[in-house]
Amino acid sequence: MLYASRCAFMHKSRLRILGVLAVVVTAAFLVTFSLRHDFRHNNEPPGSTAALKAPLADDVSRLDATTIHEVWDIPSDEATAQLALRELLKQADSSGMHISIAGARHSMGGQTIAAGGIRVNMLPLKSMELDEKSDSLHVDAGALWADVIPYLDRHGRSVEVMQSDNSFTVGGSLSVNCHGWQYGRPPIASTVESFHLMKADGTVVRCSRTENKELFSLALGGYGLFGIILDADLHVVRNERLRLEQVIVPLDSAMASFGRKLRERGTPRMFYARLNVTPDRMFDDVLINMFYPEKGAIPNLTDPILLELRRAIFRGSVGSGFGKEIRWEAETKIAPHLSGTVFSRNQLMDESADWYLDHSDATTDILHEYFLPKDGAVPFLRQAREIIRAHHADLLNVTVREVETDNDTFLRYADQRMIAFVMFFSSAGLHRQTWIWRRSHEN
């Protein structure tokens, strides 16, 4: 009996060792392949310089380069900032010059740029203070979530609703009324207790659900059309330990599978899904990621691990069907072994978008987001797949989230419970085909 038990133990140990070796060997192959692909993509063909200085301004898309008058940095002190900004608005009004507001400039479409105008850089305005008794964070609009999360982490708190990346400003997130991947939650406006808004005439008003409530509804999600958000009081929650559970299901049964998981396991704290974007099986499979709270020590907030490996695999899928297949295999079979399955709430949100963005001068990435009622999600994907294939678009990623009804804002995109499809495209495939055609005809 003892001999049989020992043999069984040795057999399980060998299987574990073989499993670890398989992960290491596969990861090494992925790194070698993807790094070569990423290097080739970012080094040929050469393109124009992406860095722009005033009087040119652009956003993260690098498709909206526009001549402006100047970039104006707001003072970092709140009182001084209000006085200086009020004077700037007065001068702009007298000269007939337009003003736009910018933070991290991740909103694509030129909303942060006024041709020939003044772009107000909100980044210097970034102080914050936490009231632990009321779980309320007072934070300036120019603060990055990359600054907010470590601050809250030191106090055992966490952001209630925000995007999956920390690269954006608080003011920018409020201006677009971003949604998060916190399950069962409306967009970020639902966490706003109040904010101060500077109107076009320079007056500053406090906006909440009871005070200037019309402006509260308009400015959140208003893209700066109704004034400049100076600061906000946000409700925050406790940081906690979360465990990842994953399941891969066919697209047609994804909703039913997720609903069954909710009944069996309960409501997750955070949730997102990824669609298979490999050319042969585009949208056929769904990887569902659910994060459930559990007892135990809350992991410390540390730098995200394996970002270079993750970038190599992600960028290695640009313009490559094989690269996309490799990436799907990595995400579904290898990632949990390398990154682990236990995180803190803050860890999950404390990642920069920079690790996956296109760093080349010649090409760029474009993000599309579509909101559908639940019953329209699958028909939409079937039609989208036909369009993407017909136009040979290089789709790198589709992240799926649920967004609850937004009852706070006037310009809302979630007038009912919505499924959000965040589609990430690369221009590299089309650019590379054009370059090869030109080279072949030149020679």
C-alpha positions as CSV (number, residue, x, y, z in Angstrom):
1,M,0.0,0.0,0.0
2,L,2.8,2.3,0.9
3,Y,4.7,1.4,-2.3
4,A,1.6,2.1,-4.4
5,S,1.1,5.5,-2.7
6,R,4.8,6.4,-3.3
7,C,4.5,5.4,-6.9
8,A,1.4,7.5,-7.3
9,F,3.1,10.5,-5.7
10,M,6.2,10.1,-7.9
11,H,3.9,9.9,-11.0
12,K,2.1,13.1,-10.0
13,S,5.4,14.8,-9.3
14,R,6.7,13.8,-12.8
15,L,3.5,15.2,-14.4
16,R,3.9,18.5,-12.5
17,I,7.6,18.7,-13.6
18,L,6.7,17.9,-17.2
19,G,3.9,20.5,-17.1
20,V,6.3,23.2,-15.9
21,L,8.9,22.2,-18.5
22,A,6.2,22.4,-21.2
23,V,5.2,25.8,-20.0
24,V,8.8,27.0,-20.0
25,V,9.7,25.6,-23.4
26,T,6.5,27.0,-25.0
27,A,7.1,30.4,-23.4
28,A,10.7,30.4,-24.7
29,F,9.4,29.7,-28.2
30,L,6.8,32.4,-28.0
31,V,9.3,34.9,-26.9
32,T,11.8,34.0,-29.7
33,F,9.1,34.1,-32.3
34,S,7.3,37.2,-31.1
35,L,10.4,39.3,-30.4
36,R,11.6,38.7,-34.0
37,H,8.2,39.6,-35.3
38,D,8.0,42.7,-33.1
39,F,11.5,43.9,-34.0
40,R,10.7,43.5,-37.7
41,H,7.4,45.3,-37.3
42,N,8.9,48.2,-35.4
43,N,12.0,48.6,-37.6
44,E,10.6,48.4,-41.2
45,P,9.6,50.3,-43.1
46,P,10.7,53.6,-41.6
47,G,8.1,56.3,-41.1
48,S,7.7,59.9,-40.0
49,T,8.5,60.9,-36.5
50,A,5.6,60.4,-34.1
51,A,6.7,62.9,-31.5
52,L,4.9,66.2,-32.0
53,K,5.5,69.6,-30.3
54,A,3.5,72.7,-30.4
55,P,2.2,74.2,-32.6
56,L,1.3,70.7,-33.6
57,A,-0.9,68.6,-31.3
58,D,-2.2,65.0,-31.6
59,D,-3.7,62.3,-29.5
60,V,-2.8,58.6,-29.0
61,S,-4.2,57.7,-32.4
62,R,-1.5,59.7,-34.2
63,L,-4.1,60.5,-36.9
64,D,-5.2,63.9,-35.7
65,A,-2.1,66.1,-36.0
66,T,-3.4,69.6,-35.9
67,T,-1.8,73.0,-35.8
68,I,-2.7,74.8,-32.6
69,H,-1.7,78.2,-31.0
70,E,-0.1,76.8,-27.8
71,V,-0.1,74.2,-25.1
72,W,-0.9,75.9,-21.8
73,D,0.1,74.1,-18.5
74,I,-2.3,74.6,-15.7
75,P,-0.6,75.5,-12.3
76,S,-0.4,72.6,-9.8
77,D,-2.0,74.5,-6.9
78,E,-5.8,74.5,-7.0
79,A,-6.3,78.1,-6.0
80,T,-3.7,79.4,-8.4
81,A,-5.0,77.1,-11.1
82,Q,-8.5,78.6,-10.9
83,L,-7.2,82.2,-11.1
84,A,-4.9,81.5,-14.0
85,L,-7.5,79.4,-15.9
86,R,-10.1,82.1,-15.4
87,E,-7.7,84.7,-16.9
88,L,-6.9,82.4,-19.8
89,L,-10.6,82.0,-20.6
90,K,-11.1,85.7,-20.5
91,Q,-8.2,86.3,-22.9
92,A,-9.4,83.6,-25.2
93,D,-12.9,85.0,-25.3
94,S,-11.7,88.5,-26.2
95,S,-9.4,87.2,-29.0
96,G,-12.0,84.7,-30.3
97,M,-9.7,81.7,-29.7
98,H,-11.0,78.2,-28.9
99,I,-9.8,76.2,-25.9
100,S,-9.6,72.4,-25.5
101,I,-8.9,70.4,-22.4
102,A,-6.4,67.5,-22.4
103,G,-5.0,65.1,-19.9
104,A,-3.3,61.8,-21.0
105,R,-4.8,62.3,-24.5
106,H,-6.0,58.8,-25.0
107,S,-9.4,59.7,-26.4
108,M,-9.2,59.1,-30.1
109,G,-11.0,61.4,-32.5
110,G,-9.4,64.8,-31.9
111,Q,-11.7,65.8,-28.9
112,T,-8.7,67.2,-27.1
113,I,-7.6,69.5,-30.0
114,A,-9.0,72.8,-31.2
115,A,-7.4,73.9,-34.5
116,G,-5.5,77.2,-34.0
117,G,-6.6,77.2,-30.3
118,I,-5.1,76.7,-26.9
119,R,-4.9,73.2,-25.4
120,V,-5.0,73.2,-21.6
121,N,-2.7,70.6,-20.2
122,M,-4.4,69.4,-17.0
123,L,-1.6,67.0,-15.9
124,P,0.1,69.3,-13.3
125,L,-3.2,69.5,-11.3
126,K,-3.0,66.2,-9.4
127,S,-3.3,66.5,-5.6
128,M,-5.5,64.0,-3.7
129,E,-6.8,63.4,-0.2
130,L,-8.7,60.5,1.3
131,D,-11.4,60.7,3.9
132,E,-11.3,57.2,5.4
133,K,-14.4,57.7,7.5
134,S,-16.6,58.3,4.5
135,D,-14.5,56.4,1.9
136,S,-14.4,59.5,-0.2
137,L,-11.4,60.6,-2.3
138,H,-10.9,64.2,-3.2
139,V,-8.7,64.2,-6.3
140,D,-7.7,66.8,-8.9
141,A,-8.7,66.2,-12.5
142,G,-5.1,65.9,-13.8
143,A,-4.2,63.0,-11.5
144,L,-3.4,59.8,-13.3
145,W,-4.9,56.5,-12.1
146,A,-1.3,55.4,-11.9
147,D,-0.9,57.9,-9.0
148,V,-4.3,57.3,-7.5
149,I,-4.1,53.5,-7.1
150,P,-0.8,53.4,-5.1
151,Y,-2.1,56.2,-2.9
152,L,-5.3,54.3,-2.1
153,D,-3.4,51.0,-1.7
154,R,-1.4,52.5,1.2
155,H,-4.8,53.2,2.9
156,G,-6.3,49.8,2.1
157,R,-8.7,51.3,-0.4
158,S,-9.4,50.8,-4.1
159,V,-11.0,52.6,-7.0
160,E,-14.7,51.6,-7.3
161,V,-15.0,51.8,-11.1
162,M,-12.3,52.6,-13.7
163,Q,-10.9,51.3,-17.0
164,S,-8.5,48.3,-17.1
165,D,-5.5,50.5,-17.5
166,N,-4.0,53.2,-15.2
167,S,-2.7,55.5,-18.0
168,F,-5.7,57.9,-18.0
169,T,-6.5,61.0,-15.9
170,V,-9.3,61.2,-13.5
171,G,-10.7,64.2,-15.4
172,G,-10.5,62.4,-18.7
173,S,-12.2,59.3,-17.4
174,L,-15.1,61.5,-16.0
175,S,-15.3,63.4,-19.2
176,V,-15.8,60.3,-21.3
177,N,-17.8,58.6,-18.4
178,C,-15.7,55.4,-18.8
179,H,-17.0,52.0,-17.8
180,G,-14.9,49.5,-16.0
181,W,-14.7,45.7,-15.6
182,Q,-16.1,45.7,-12.1
183,Y,-19.0,43.4,-12.6
184,G,-22.6,44.7,-12.1
185,R,-21.6,48.3,-12.1
186,P,-22.7,51.3,-14.2
187,P,-20.0,53.6,-15.6
188,I,-17.8,55.8,-13.4
189,A,-20.3,58.5,-13.0
190,S,-22.1,56.3,-10.5
191,T,-19.1,56.7,-8.1
192,V,-19.0,60.5,-8.4
193,E,-20.3,62.3,-5.3
194,S,-19.5,65.8,-6.6
195,F,-17.1,67.8,-8.7
196,H,-16.1,71.5,-9.3
197,L,-16.7,72.8,-12.8
198,M,-15.3,76.0,-14.4
199,K,-17.8,77.3,-16.9
200,A,-16.9,79.3,-20.0
201,D,-17.4,82.6,-18.2
202,G,-14.8,81.6,-15.5
203,T,-17.2,80.9,-12.7
204,V,-16.7,77.8,-10.7
205,V,-19.7,75.8,-9.5
206,R,-20.1,72.6,-7.4
207,C,-22.1,69.9,-9.1
208,S,-23.7,66.9,-7.5
209,R,-27.0,65.0,-7.7
210,T,-28.6,67.7,-5.6
211,E,-26.6,70.8,-6.5
212,N,-26.4,72.0,-10.1
213,K,-27.7,68.5,-11.0
214,E,-28.3,69.4,-14.6
215,L,-24.6,70.3,-15.1
216,F,-23.7,67.2,-13.1
217,S,-25.6,65.1,-15.7
218,L,-24.2,67.0,-18.7
219,A,-20.5,67.3,-17.7
220,L,-20.0,63.7,-16.8
221,G,-19.6,62.1,-20.3
222,G,-19.7,65.5,-21.9
223,Y,-16.2,65.5,-23.3
224,G,-15.5,69.1,-22.0
225,L,-18.4,70.6,-23.9
226,F,-20.0,72.1,-20.7
227,G,-16.9,73.3,-18.8
228,I,-13.6,72.2,-17.3
229,I,-13.8,69.6,-14.5
230,L,-11.3,70.8,-11.9
231,D,-11.6,68.1,-9.3
232,A,-13.9,65.4,-8.0
233,D,-15.0,63.6,-4.9
234,L,-15.2,59.9,-5.7
235,H,-16.5,57.0,-3.6
236,V,-13.9,54.3,-3.1
237,V,-14.1,50.7,-1.7
238,R,-11.9,48.4,0.2
239,N,-9.0,46.7,-1.5
240,E,-9.3,42.9,-1.4
241,R,-7.9,39.6,-2.4
242,L,-9.3,38.1,-5.6
243,R,-8.9,34.7,-7.3
244,L,-9.1,34.2,-11.1
245,E,-11.3,31.5,-12.5
246,Q,-11.4,30.9,-16.3
247,V,-13.6,29.0,-18.7
248,I,-13.5,28.7,-22.5
249,V,-16.8,28.3,-24.2
250,P,-18.2,28.5,-27.7
251,L,-19.7,31.9,-28.7
252,D,-23.2,30.7,-29.1
253,S,-23.3,29.3,-25.5
254,A,-21.2,32.0,-23.8
255,M,-24.1,33.8,-22.2
256,A,-25.7,30.7,-20.9
257,S,-22.4,29.4,-19.6
258,F,-21.7,32.6,-17.8
259,G,-25.2,32.7,-16.3
260,R,-24.8,29.1,-15.1
261,K,-21.4,30.1,-13.5
262,L,-23.1,33.0,-11.7
263,R,-25.7,30.6,-10.3
264,E,-23.1,28.1,-9.2
265,R,-20.4,30.3,-7.9
266,G,-22.0,33.6,-7.2
267,T,-21.3,37.1,-8.4
268,P,-17.7,37.9,-9.3
269,R,-16.1,41.2,-8.2
270,M,-14.5,41.7,-11.6
271,F,-15.2,40.2,-15.0
272,Y,-14.1,40.4,-18.6
273,A,-14.0,38.1,-21.6
274,R,-11.8,37.8,-24.6
275,L,-12.8,36.6,-28.1
276,N,-10.7,34.3,-30.2
277,V,-9.4,36.5,-33.1
278,T,-7.4,33.9,-35.0
279,P,-8.3,34.0,-38.7
280,D,-9.8,30.5,-38.9
281,R,-11.8,30.7,-35.7
282,M,-12.6,34.4,-35.4
283,F,-15.1,34.9,-32.6
284,D,-15.9,31.2,-32.4
285,D,-14.5,30.8,-28.8
286,V,-14.8,33.0,-25.7
287,L,-12.3,33.1,-22.8
288,I,-14.3,34.2,-19.7
289,N,-12.3,35.6,-16.8
290,M,-14.0,36.0,-13.4
291,F,-12.4,37.3,-10.2
292,Y,-13.9,36.1,-6.9
293,P,-13.1,37.4,-3.4
294,E,-11.5,35.0,-1.0
295,K,-10.0,35.1,2.5
296,G,-6.3,35.5,3.0
297,A,-3.5,38.0,2.8
298,I,-4.0,40.7,0.2
299,P,-1.0,40.7,-2.2
300,N,1.2,43.7,-2.1
301,L,1.0,46.2,-4.9
302,T,4.0,45.3,-7.1
303,D,5.0,46.1,-10.6
304,P,3.1,43.9,-13.1
305,I,5.1,40.8,-14.1
306,L,6.1,39.5,-17.4
307,L,5.2,42.7,-19.3
308,E,8.0,42.2,-21.8
309,L,6.9,38.7,-22.5
310,R,3.3,39.7,-22.8
311,R,4.2,42.6,-25.1
312,A,6.3,40.3,-27.3
313,I,3.4,37.9,-27.7
314,F,0.8,40.6,-28.2
315,R,2.8,42.6,-30.8
316,G,3.9,39.4,-32.4
317,S,0.3,38.8,-33.5
318,V,0.3,42.0,-35.6
319,G,-0.2,41.1,-39.3
320,S,0.3,37.4,-38.5
321,G,-2.4,34.7,-38.4
322,F,0.1,32.3,-36.8
323,G,1.0,34.9,-34.3
324,K,-2.6,35.3,-33.3
325,E,-2.9,31.5,-32.9
326,I,0.2,31.4,-30.7
327,R,-1.2,34.3,-28.6
328,W,-4.6,32.5,-28.1
329,E,-2.7,29.4,-26.9
330,A,-0.7,31.5,-24.6
331,E,-3.6,33.3,-23.1
332,T,-5.8,30.2,-22.6
333,K,-3.2,27.6,-21.6
334,I,0.0,29.3,-20.3
335,A,-0.8,32.7,-18.8
336,P,-2.3,31.4,-15.5
337,H,0.8,29.3,-14.9
338,L,3.1,32.2,-15.4
339,S,1.1,35.1,-13.9
340,G,-0.7,33.2,-11.2
341,T,-4.3,33.3,-10.2
342,V,-4.3,35.4,-7.0
343,F,-4.3,39.2,-7.2
344,S,-5.3,42.2,-5.2
345,R,-8.0,44.4,-6.6
346,N,-5.5,47.2,-7.0
347,Q,-3.0,44.9,-8.8
348,L,-5.5,44.2,-11.5
349,M,-6.1,47.8,-12.3
350,D,-2.5,49.1,-11.9
351,E,-1.2,48.4,-15.4
352,S,-0.1,50.9,-18.0
353,A,-1.5,50.7,-21.5
354,D,2.0,51.3,-22.9
355,W,2.9,47.6,-22.8
356,Y,0.7,46.7,-25.7
357,L,0.6,49.9,-27.7
358,D,2.3,50.3,-31.1
359,H,5.7,52.1,-30.6
360,S,6.6,52.4,-34.3
361,D,6.6,55.7,-36.2
362,A,5.0,54.3,-39.3
363,T,1.9,52.6,-38.0
364,T,-0.7,52.9,-35.2
365,D,-3.4,51.2,-33.3
366,I,-7.1,52.2,-33.3
367,L,-9.7,51.3,-30.7
368,H,-13.4,50.9,-31.5
369,E,-16.0,50.2,-28.9
370,Y,-19.5,49.0,-29.6
371,F,-22.4,48.7,-27.1
372,L,-25.2,46.2,-27.7
373,P,-28.1,44.9,-25.7
374,K,-27.5,41.3,-24.7
375,D,-29.9,39.8,-27.3
376,G,-28.1,41.7,-30.1
377,A,-24.5,40.7,-29.2
378,V,-24.1,37.5,-31.1
379,P,-25.8,38.7,-34.3
380,F,-23.6,41.8,-34.2
381,L,-20.4,39.7,-33.9
382,R,-21.4,37.5,-36.8
383,Q,-21.9,40.5,-39.1
384,A,-18.7,42.2,-37.7
385,R,-16.7,39.1,-38.6
386,E,-17.9,39.2,-42.2
387,I,-16.9,42.9,-42.5
388,I,-13.5,42.4,-40.9
389,R,-12.7,39.5,-43.1
390,A,-13.9,41.2,-46.2
391,H,-11.7,44.2,-45.6
392,H,-8.7,42.2,-44.3
393,A,-8.6,44.3,-41.2
394,D,-5.9,43.4,-38.7
395,L,-7.9,42.8,-35.5
396,L,-5.6,42.3,-32.6
397,N,-8.0,42.0,-29.7
398,V,-11.6,42.0,-28.6
399,T,-12.4,42.5,-24.9
400,V,-16.0,42.0,-23.7
401,R,-17.5,43.6,-20.6
402,E,-21.0,44.1,-19.2
403,V,-22.1,47.6,-18.3
404,E,-25.1,48.3,-16.1
405,T,-27.7,51.0,-16.9
406,D,-26.4,54.5,-16.5
407,N,-28.9,56.6,-14.6
408,D,-26.6,59.6,-13.9
409,T,-25.7,61.2,-17.3
410,F,-27.6,62.8,-20.1
411,L,-25.2,61.8,-23.0
412,R,-25.2,58.1,-21.9
413,Y,-24.3,55.1,-24.0
414,A,-25.8,52.6,-21.5
415,D,-29.5,53.4,-21.5
416,Q,-30.0,49.8,-20.5
417,R,-27.7,46.9,-19.5
418,M,-25.2,46.6,-22.3
419,I,-22.5,44.3,-23.6
420,A,-19.4,46.3,-24.6
421,F,-17.1,45.0,-27.3
422,V,-13.7,46.8,-27.2
423,M,-12.0,46.1,-30.6
424,F,-8.4,46.9,-31.1
425,F,-7.1,47.2,-34.7
426,S,-3.6,47.7,-36.1
427,S,-2.8,49.6,-39.3
428,A,0.4,47.7,-39.6
429,G,-0.9,44.9,-41.9
430,L,-2.3,47.4,-44.5
431,H,0.8,49.6,-44.2
432,R,3.1,46.7,-44.7
433,Q,1.2,45.5,-47.8
434,T,1.4,49.0,-49.3
435,W,5.1,49.2,-48.5
436,I,5.8,45.9,-50.2
437,W,3.8,46.9,-53.3
438,R,5.8,50.2,-53.6
439,R,9.1,48.4,-53.2
440,S,8.2,45.8,-55.8
441,H,7.2,48.5,-58.3
442,E,10.2,50.7,-57.6
443,N,12.6,47.8,-58.3
